[in-house]
C-alpha cells in the first residue's frame, strides 16, 4: 500500500468519525460545525499517514521471503550438484569395475589359449618323437633282417674303398647311411685295416678294443662286412641310430 493510499484511507475514516461525532454532539446538546471537525480530522489523518508502519512490515516480510527463497534455491542447487557428483563417482567406479572384470577375463582367456597351444605343441612333439622312434626301430629291425652275414660275401685278400662302401650300403639302412658314412670317414677314412697306434682301436668304426667285433664274426680283422655290422649294432644300441651317433660325434669328436 502506498503512502497516498494510506492517507486517503485516513481521511475517509476521519470523515466517518466526524460525522458520527456531529450526530452525537447534536444529540448531547453540543453542536459543532461539521466543517471544523472534518478539517481537524483531515489534518490529523495527514499526520498519521506520514508513518508508514504497514509498508515497512510488508517490505520486511517480502525481504525475508526473498532471502528464504534464495537460500532454498542455493540449497537445491547444492543438493543437485552433490547428487550429480555422487552419480559421476559411482559411474566411474562402475566403469572401473567393469574394465577390471573385462581385463581379468581377457587375461584368463589368453592364459587358457597359451596353455592349450603349449599342450597341443607338446602332444605334437611327443607324437613326432614317437613316430621317429618307431621309424628307427623299423629301420633297425629291417637292418637286422636284411643284414648280410660274413658268409654272404666272397672273402678277399683286400677291398677297395669303393667295395667297402658298397658293402656298407647293403647293410646300413638308406636313411642312416650318410650319418654312418660321416663317422667312418672321420674315424678311418674307410680303411677297414686302420689301427690307432696309441689306443689300439681298430677297423672302419675304430672299435676299442678291436676284439669286440668278434661278437659278430671271427674274421673281424679282415672282413669289412663284419666290422660294418658290428658298428651298426653299436650305434643303434648306444645312440638309437647312426644319425644319433653322428650328432654326438659332432658335439664331442668321439662316440
Secondary structure, 3 states (H helix, E strand, C coil): CCHHHHHHHHHHHHHHHHHHHHHHHHHHCCCCCHHHHHHHHHHHHHHHHCCCHHHHHHHHHHHHHHHHHHHHHHHHHHHHHHHHHHHHHHHHHHHHHHHHHHHHHHHHHHHHHHHHHHHHHHHHHHHHHHHHHHHHHHHHHHHHHHCCCHHHCCCCCCCCHHHHHHHHHHHCCHHHHHHHHHHHHHHHCCCCCCECCCCCCECCCCECCHHHHHHCCCCCCCCHHHHHHHHHHHHHHHHCCHHHHHHHHHHHCCC
